[in-house]
Structures are given as structure tokens and as C-alpha cells.
Amino acid sequence: MKPRATKIVATIGPASSTPDVLTRMIAAGVDVVRLNFSHGKADDHVARAQMVRDAATACGREVAIMADLQGPKIRVGKFVEGKVELVKGEPFILDADCELGDRQRVGLDYKELPKDLKPGDVLLLNDGLIVLTVDRVVGSAIFTTVKVGGELSNNKGINKQGGGLSAPALTAKDMEDIKTAMRLGADYVAVSFPKSATDMAMARQLATIAGEAHGRKPKMIAKIERAEAIPRLQEILDASDGIMVARGDLAVEVGNAAVPALQKRMIRMARASNKLVITATQMMESMILNAVPTRAEVSDVANAVLDGTDAVMASAETAAGKYPVETVETMVAVCAEAEKSEHTSLDTDFVNVTFTRIDQSIAYGALFTAHHLRARAIVALTESGSTALWMSRHNIETPIYAMTPNLATQREAALFRNVHTLELARSQDREAVLGEVEKLLLAKGLVKKDDMIVVTWGEPMGQTGGTNALKITKIGER
């Protein structure tokens, strides 16, 4: 059976932070485990990361760890009674100097917010469930009128409709959390609320410096959740290894109706730029409380798969929900079913394409050859994983196996669509290596005698970079 192409990212939290549950989730199909740095202390994340590694070892496979930075969460402060009820048409004040809130006003954790606002601006609180219109700003106080009321409780988030808040993408907490992420061996770092390529470059520099002592150089994921990021999407992509379609805050800033088309555009742009893309937020939201998803959620996941996303992500569903393992099993089933109806149009991908690098030409040649010869597998012998990544940017029915001696590459490639990693010892003996490739594929039951496979590698073998060879071979002819 063809292995599943779309990868599953699962957030761990109170519902999934035991060895038993985590092992069952990985066995069910989790490929990337997300550590949410908005919650928990540094030592908690380090302990959970070790638990992830142990659970993956128990399952006989490698998974990636993604450290998701909190970013500049702009929130209201606390209330004397924990919450208040805001009524449509009534006034309400957001005051940076207020200590404890009441029915008239509440404090702010981001003291610079009054400087970002003017009369007529619209503020969305608690994921857009409460809407306030700014009447005037006087010193530290923002005077508003409640446009859409409801219950407002401690520390709920604030967004400005249309974007435009000046808070930096990286806070002092994020900078410390990057150090923790490198200490625990994160393979990916997700940066919240980047507005430009500069934000991503700064995060990468900090992660590179922090990772040197641990031999780590993580891949950087830009979470697209600010309105300002949309017109700068290409430059952010160019400065990142991938993006996350973070539909929560993004929907609050640009409006729910705009998100589906933006999601499709972002997935398309990421693939065209040879970058990764994760689709996230509320994909199986109802499974926080229910063992079965809604039909709309199933369609949502399936459509992301058909759009070509590398991965779909569960957040609260696996971090705090009642059914973390069942959520993973459901997402796996939906992805596998959606992939059956994918349309492969590989030939059109190469029309008017100019190849400027030998290794990229070999990667595309392998895809073209495997597609037309109906090969059972494509094997990329790789140190860095680049060849497998390039191959994974195109829809092809043939599974891609990245065989590498590099543990970091095995884990990073866990996020690549349609790429499955296998460990292969480093050697400079080409014939011996090709023989091991056949043995490994046969031992895993991935091919059978007389199957056709396409293999790529670089010569001389055992060195990073420089894929320059392609071979078509039939299993059992050696």
C-alpha cells in the first residue's frame, strides 16, 4: 500500500504528556510534535522533548520536534472577578495604567497599544468574538464603544482589524525560548507574527548562534498570522524554510471570508518556492470534546491535502482534548483518503522551467522518469535532504524514500510531503550502497522482486551536496 504523503503535526500538552499517550499518538501517525512555548516553563519543554524522543524510539521511527514561539501576544489584563460581560452600545476603556479591571475598564499587557490606535479603528478581542470601536485615545487610555458584546475574561487576546500593530515579532521571552529550543534539540522553530523577512532573518540568526553549542541549525517556519505579512509573503518565504497558515489570528485580522483563498495562495506559493507549508488552526476543533469530527472538519482537512499542504496540524485537539489519539487516527484516515483522488500533472510542472543546478536537474529527472516508468519507489541518497525536498514539491504517486546516515536530516524530512526517511550507513562504495538500498526496501516490504526503482546520489559518495547521478534499476537484477 502506498504510504501516506501528507504529514501530521500534533501539539502536546496536558492531555498528551504521558509516555503511553505520546507513544500511541506517534504509532497512530504523528510525524512532527509541536511544543507550544506559550504555555509551560523551559524545564517542562525539555522533559517533553525527551519524552518525544523516547516514544519515537519505542515506535521505531524518527519524528521532528517543532518549537513554536509565543511571540508578542497582545492581551487585556486581569479582572477583579476574573471576567465581565460587555454589552453592545456601552462604553469600555482599555487602560495601560489599570491594575485590575472591572465593568468599566481593563488593563493591557502591551503598554504601547494606545500609540498604535486612532478614532475609528476596530479592535477584536477573544479571537474576534468581541468587537470594540475606538472613539478616542487619551494618554494611556483607549476609549471604545462595544460593537459586539459578550463575556470577556482574564488575558484574552487583542487584534486590530486590518493589522498595523507595532509590536515586534521577537520578544525577550522568545529570545530565551530559542535558547531552550536549541538545548532540547528542536528541528524546527516556528516564529509567531513575523511581518517581514527581517523578522525571520533575526530569528534565524539567534537560533543559529544558540544552536552552535548543541550542534543544531534548525529550520525556520514563519507563522503567517498578521495582515501585514500578506503583501510581503514572497520575501518572508525567501527568508524561511517554510510557512504555517495560522488561520486563527490571521482570520481575526483579515476576516474569516478571506482566509480560504489566502490558504490556497500560500500553499501554492510555498510549493513554487521550494518551501514547506503547514495548515493549522481548528482543523478538528470539535474533537476537543467529541470522538467524531464534523463533516465540515473532514472536508477542511481533505481540501488542505488536495491543495498540496505538506502537513495538517492539531492544536488544542491533542494538547488539551479528550481524544488526542483518536484525533490523530482521524486525520491520518482523512489524509489517506483524500490522496487517493489527487490528480498528478507532473509534465506540466516542467513546462518552461529552466534548470540552473545539476542537483535540481537530477531531482526533477528522477520525478519525470519514475512517473513515466511507473516506478515503485524513488530513492534519494542524501546527506542534507535537499534533493528529497525538491522532489516533494511536485505531486507524484511514487513514494520518495530519503535514505541518509544523518539523524538531523531524518527528523527534518519527517515534515516533507511524500518523503519517508530510512537510515542508511555512510559509505563511499557505490555498489555496496546500492545493494544495501535494495536490501532495505525489500526488508521493509516497500518493494518486491522485479519492481522498478529510481535512485539518485552524489559522487563522490559520503559528501554533503552535489547530487549528480541517477540510476534506473529493477529489484533482484543485481
SULRA-V927706 format. One record per residue. RES is the residue in one small letter. SS is DSSP state (H for helix, E for strand, - for the rest). OMEGA is omega in degrees with one decimal (* if undefined). D_CENTER is the distance of its C-alpha to the mean C-alpha in Angstrom with 2 decimals. Layout:
[[RES/SS/OMEGA/D_CENTER] [RES/SS/OMEGA/D_CENTER]]
This chain:
[[m/-/179.9/26.36] [k/-/179.6/23.47] [p/-/-179.7/20.38] [r/-/-178.1/17.34] [a/-/-176.2/15.20] [t/-/-175.3/12.05] [k/E/-178.6/9.84] [i/E/173.0/9.33] [v/E/-179.6/6.97] [a/E/177.1/9.68] [t/E/176.2/10.57] [i/E/-178.7/14.00] [g/-/-176.7/16.86] [p/-/-177.3/20.56] [a/-/-171.8/20.39] [s/-/-176.0/18.69] [s/-/171.0/19.89] [t/-/-179.1/22.79] [p/H/-176.9/23.15] [d/H/-178.0/24.33] [v/H/-178.5/21.59] [l/H/177.6/18.80] [t/H/178.7/20.69] [r/H/178.4/21.13] [m/H/178.9/17.46] [i/H/177.1/16.69] [a/H/-179.7/19.84] [a/H/175.4/18.77] [g/-/177.9/15.75] [v/-/179.8/12.73] [d/-/-178.9/11.06] [v/E/176.7/8.54] [v/E/-179.0/9.83] [r/E/173.0/8.41] [l/E/-176.2/11.39] [n/E/-176.0/11.89] [f/-/172.0/14.31] [s/-/-178.8/15.76] [h/-/173.3/17.82] [g/-/179.1/19.92] [k/-/-176.9/21.69] [a/H/-178.6/20.98] [d/H/176.8/23.00] [d/H/-178.6/21.18] [h/H/178.2/17.85] [v/H/-179.9/19.84] [a/H/179.8/21.53] [r/H/178.2/18.47] [a/H/177.9/16.94] [q/H/177.6/20.31] [m/H/177.9/20.35] [v/H/-179.5/17.11] [r/H/-179.9/18.81] [d/H/-179.4/22.01] [a/H/178.6/20.62] [a/H/177.7/18.94] [t/H/179.2/22.32] [a/H/179.8/24.13] [c/H/178.2/22.22] [g/-/179.8/22.99] [r/-/177.9/19.54] [e/-/173.5/16.88] [v/-/177.6/13.37] [a/E/172.6/10.79] [i/E/178.0/10.47] [m/E/175.3/7.83] [a/E/-176.0/10.01] [d/E/-176.6/9.00] [l/-/-177.6/12.11] [q/-/-177.0/14.28] [g/-/-175.7/15.46] [p/-/178.2/18.71] [k/-/179.9/19.01] [i/-/-170.7/22.21] [r/E/167.7/24.07] [v/E/178.0/27.59] [g/-/-178.6/29.60] [k/E/177.4/31.38] [f/E/177.6/34.26] [v/-/-177.8/37.55] [e/-/176.3/37.14] [g/-/-179.6/33.33] [k/E/173.8/33.05] [v/E/176.3/35.09] [e/E/177.8/35.58] [l/E/-175.1/35.33] [v/-/-179.4/37.74] [k/-/178.0/37.51] [g/-/-178.4/39.93] [e/-/178.3/40.42] [p/E/174.6/39.72] [f/E/-174.7/37.09] [i/E/170.3/36.57] [l/E/-170.3/33.52] [d/E/-178.3/35.24] [a/-/-179.1/33.75] [d/-/-178.5/36.94] [c/-/179.7/36.97] [e/-/179.7/36.64] [l/E/-174.2/36.51] [g/E/175.8/36.07] [d/-/-176.8/38.34] [r/-/-176.9/39.01] [q/-/-173.8/39.75] [r/E/176.5/37.08] [v/E/-179.6/34.11] [g/-/-179.3/32.78] [l/E/174.4/29.67] [d/-/176.9/27.44] [y/-/-171.1/26.81] [k/-/-177.3/30.42] [e/-/-174.9/29.92] [l/H/-179.6/28.94] [p/H/-179.0/32.57] [k/H/-176.8/32.65] [d/H/-169.1/29.80] [l/-/176.5/31.61] [k/-/179.1/34.68] [p/-/-179.4/36.69] [g/-/177.3/35.13] [d/-/179.9/31.49] [v/E/178.0/29.55] [l/E/179.9/27.50] [l/E/-176.7/25.16] [l/E/176.0/24.95] [n/-/178.8/23.13] [d/-/175.0/20.40] [g/-/-179.6/23.20] [l/-/177.3/25.59] [i/E/-177.1/28.15] [v/E/178.5/29.25] [l/E/174.3/31.59] [t/E/-178.4/33.53] [v/E/177.3/34.57] [d/E/179.4/38.39] [r/E/177.3/39.00] [v/E/179.9/37.84] [v/E/-179.4/40.48] [g/-/-178.3/39.65] [s/-/-172.7/36.99] [a/E/176.3/37.25] [i/E/-179.7/35.43] [f/E/-176.1/37.74] [t/E/170.7/36.13] [t/E/-178.7/37.16] [v/E/178.5/35.22] [k/E/172.9/34.31] [v/E/-175.5/32.36] [g/-/179.4/33.25] [g/E/-178.8/32.06] [e/E/177.3/31.43] [l/E/-177.2/29.86] [s/E/-175.6/29.21] [n/-/166.9/28.40] [n/-/176.9/25.45] [k/-/-174.5/23.95] [g/E/178.2/21.74] [i/E/171.9/23.30] [n/E/173.8/22.07] [k/E/179.7/24.38] [q/-/-178.2/24.60] [g/-/178.4/23.85] [g/-/176.6/22.29] [g/-/176.7/24.35] [l/-/-170.0/23.97] [s/-/-176.8/24.61] [a/-/-179.4/22.64] [p/-/-178.2/21.02] [a/-/-177.4/17.28] [l/-/177.2/18.08] [t/-/176.7/20.50] [a/H/177.5/22.76] [k/H/179.4/20.79] [d/H/-178.4/17.56] [m/H/175.4/19.73] [e/H/-179.3/21.01] [d/H/175.6/17.68] [i/H/177.6/16.59] [k/H/177.8/19.79] [t/H/179.9/19.00] [a/H/178.9/15.57] [m/H/179.3/17.59] [r/H/-178.2/20.30] [l/-/175.2/18.30] [g/-/178.4/16.80] [a/-/178.0/13.07] [d/-/178.7/11.56] [y/E/171.6/8.63] [v/E/179.0/9.24] [a/E/-176.5/7.25] [v/E/-177.5/10.24] [s/-/172.8/11.32] [f/-/175.1/13.74] [p/-/179.3/14.37] [k/-/-174.0/17.30] [s/-/175.6/18.05] [a/H/-179.8/17.67] [t/H/177.9/19.84] [d/H/-178.4/17.40] [m/H/178.8/14.87] [a/H/179.0/17.89] [m/H/178.9/19.13] [a/H/179.4/16.03] [r/H/179.9/16.04] [q/H/179.1/19.75] [l/H/-179.4/19.62] [a/H/179.4/17.13] [t/H/179.2/19.33] [i/H/-179.2/22.45] [a/H/-176.3/21.33] [g/H/-176.6/20.07] [e/H/-177.4/23.39] [a/-/-177.7/25.27] [h/-/-179.3/22.89] [g/-/-176.4/22.52] [r/-/171.7/18.80] [k/-/-169.5/17.13] [p/-/172.4/13.38] [k/E/-174.4/10.87] [m/E/179.1/9.73] [i/E/177.7/6.67] [a/E/177.2/8.49] [k/E/-176.9/7.89] [i/E/-176.1/10.49] [e/-/175.2/12.70] [r/-/178.8/16.09] [a/H/-178.4/18.73] [e/H/-178.1/19.71] [a/H/-173.3/16.47] [i/H/179.0/17.29] [p/-/179.5/20.43] [r/-/-173.4/18.87] [l/H/-177.2/15.78] [q/H/179.6/17.20] [e/H/176.5/18.08] [i/H/176.0/14.71] [l/H/-178.3/13.26] [d/H/-177.9/16.19] [a/-/-174.9/15.56] [s/-/172.0/11.91] [d/-/179.2/10.41] [g/E/178.3/7.63] [i/E/171.6/6.57] [m/E/174.4/4.82] [v/E/-173.9/7.86] [a/E/-164.4/8.75] [r/H/-178.5/11.91] [g/H/-180.0/13.81] [d/H/179.0/15.16] [l/H/-179.6/14.93] [a/H/178.9/17.19] [v/H/-176.5/19.51] [e/H/-175.0/20.05] [v/H/-177.6/20.47] [g/-/-177.0/21.64] [n/H/-173.5/20.33] [a/H/-176.6/22.18] [a/H/-169.8/20.45] [v/H/-177.7/16.85] [p/H/179.4/17.18] [a/H/177.0/18.62] [l/H/178.6/16.15] [q/H/179.9/13.27] [k/H/179.8/15.32] [r/H/-178.4/16.18] [m/H/178.2/12.76] [i/H/-179.9/11.81] [r/H/-179.3/15.30] [m/H/179.9/15.25] [a/H/-179.4/12.15] [r/H/179.0/13.86] [a/H/-179.2/17.16] [s/-/-177.8/16.07] [n/-/178.9/14.91] [k/-/-179.2/11.35] [l/E/177.8/8.01] [v/E/178.1/6.28] [i/E/175.7/3.95] [t/E/-169.3/6.77] [a/E/171.2/7.32] [t/-/172.5/10.62] [q/-/-177.0/13.84] [m/-/177.5/13.15] [m/-/-171.0/15.75] [e/H/-176.4/17.16] [s/H/-179.6/20.69] [m/H/168.9/19.97] [i/H/-177.2/19.93] [l/-/-174.4/23.68] [n/-/-177.5/24.42] [a/-/-177.5/24.25] [v/-/179.8/23.84] [p/-/172.3/21.43] [t/-/177.4/22.94] [r/H/179.7/23.50] [a/H/178.5/21.55] [e/H/176.7/18.38] [v/H/178.9/19.04] [s/H/179.7/19.52] [d/H/178.9/16.35] [v/H/-178.3/14.24] [a/H/-179.4/16.73] [n/H/176.1/16.65] [a/H/177.4/12.93] [v/H/-178.4/13.81] [l/H/175.7/16.92] [d/H/178.1/15.30] [g/-/178.8/13.57] [t/-/175.0/9.82] [d/-/-173.8/8.44] [a/E/169.4/6.83] [v/E/-170.4/7.71] [m/E/171.7/7.01] [a/E/-179.6/10.13] [s/-/-179.5/11.00] [a/H/-178.4/14.76] [e/H/-179.0/15.58] [t/H/-179.0/15.04] [a/H/-173.7/15.51] [a/-/-175.6/18.76] [g/-/-179.0/19.72] [k/-/-172.3/22.78] [y/-/-176.7/21.25] [p/H/-179.0/18.12] [v/H/-180.0/19.25] [e/H/176.8/20.43] [t/H/179.2/17.18] [v/H/-179.7/15.50] [e/H/-180.0/18.65] [t/H/179.7/18.64] [m/H/177.3/15.15] [v/H/-178.2/16.17] [a/H/-179.4/19.46] [v/H/178.9/18.25] [c/H/-178.3/15.95] [a/H/-178.8/18.91] [e/H/-179.8/21.35] [a/H/-177.9/19.58] [e/H/179.5/19.33] [k/-/-176.0/23.10] [s/-/179.3/23.78] [e/-/178.2/21.69] [h/-/178.6/23.99] [t/-/178.5/24.16] [s/-/-170.9/25.61] [l/H/-175.7/25.16] [d/H/-177.3/28.44] [t/H/178.9/27.64] [d/H/-173.6/24.56] [f/-/178.2/27.09] [v/-/178.9/29.65] [n/-/176.6/30.47] [v/-/176.8/27.91] [t/-/179.7/29.37] [f/-/-178.0/28.50] [t/-/-178.8/28.92] [r/-/-179.8/27.82] [i/H/-176.8/29.33] [d/H/177.7/26.19] [q/H/178.0/24.34] [s/H/178.1/27.52] [i/H/180.0/27.64] [a/H/-179.4/24.08] [y/H/176.4/25.00] [g/H/178.4/28.40] [a/H/178.2/27.00] [l/H/-177.5/25.06] [f/H/-178.5/28.20] [t/H/-178.7/30.48] [a/H/-179.4/28.54] [h/H/-174.7/28.24] [h/H/177.5/31.96] [l/H/-177.6/33.23] [r/-/179.7/31.10] [a/-/179.9/30.09] [r/-/-176.8/28.76] [a/E/166.5/26.18] [i/E/179.6/24.90] [v/E/175.7/24.84] [a/E/173.6/23.41] [l/E/-166.6/25.09] [t/-/172.8/22.85] [e/-/-174.5/22.60] [s/-/-177.4/19.59] [g/-/-175.0/17.68] [s/H/-178.5/18.11] [t/H/179.0/20.33] [a/H/178.5/18.07] [l/H/179.2/15.19] [w/H/179.0/17.79] [m/H/-174.0/19.03] [s/H/178.9/15.74] [r/-/-177.9/15.62] [h/-/178.0/18.57] [n/-/175.6/19.28] [i/-/-178.6/21.77] [e/-/-177.3/23.13] [t/-/176.9/23.74] [p/E/-179.7/21.29] [i/E/179.1/20.36] [y/E/176.4/21.06] [a/E/179.8/20.07] [m/E/-172.6/22.91] [t/E/173.2/22.82] [p/-/-173.0/24.61] [n/-/-177.6/21.86] [l/H/179.9/19.96] [a/H/179.0/17.20] [t/H/177.4/16.74] [q/H/-177.5/16.76] [r/H/179.5/13.88] [e/H/-177.4/11.72] [a/H/176.0/12.68] [a/H/179.7/11.50] [l/H/-176.0/8.20] [f/-/178.3/10.65] [r/-/175.5/11.90] [n/-/176.7/15.48] [v/E/-178.0/15.75] [h/E/-171.6/17.31] [t/E/175.4/18.41] [l/E/179.7/21.94] [e/E/178.7/23.79] [l/-/-176.6/26.81] [a/-/179.5/29.29] [r/-/179.1/29.91] [s/-/175.9/33.21] [q/-/179.7/35.14] [d/-/-174.1/37.13] [r/H/-176.8/35.73] [e/H/177.8/37.78] [a/H/179.8/36.97] [v/H/179.5/33.21] [l/H/175.2/33.49] [g/H/178.6/35.57] [e/H/177.6/32.96] [v/H/179.3/30.33] [e/H/-179.1/32.63] [k/H/-177.8/33.44] [l/H/179.2/29.85] [l/H/178.7/28.94] [l/H/-178.5/32.17] [a/H/-179.4/31.76] [k/-/-179.3/28.35] [g/-/-176.4/29.90] [l/-/175.9/27.59] [v/-/174.0/30.64] [k/-/-177.5/34.35] [k/-/178.7/37.49] [d/-/173.4/38.02] [d/-/176.7/34.38] [m/E/173.7/33.41] [i/E/176.7/30.52] [v/E/-176.1/29.40] [v/E/174.4/28.73] [t/E/177.1/27.66] [w/E/177.4/28.30] [g/E/175.8/29.59] [e/-/1.6/33.13] [p/-/-177.3/34.24] [m/-/174.7/32.02] [g/-/179.4/30.24] [q/-/180.0/29.16] [t/-/177.7/25.81] [g/-/170.8/25.51] [g/-/171.4/27.98] [t/E/-174.3/27.25] [n/E/-177.6/30.56] [a/E/178.9/31.80] [l/E/178.7/31.32] [k/E/173.7/33.36] [i/E/-176.7/33.94] [t/E/177.9/35.38] [k/E/-178.2/36.61] [i/-/176.8/35.99] [g/-/-179.1/39.31] [e/-/-176.7/41.10] [r/-/*/40.84]]
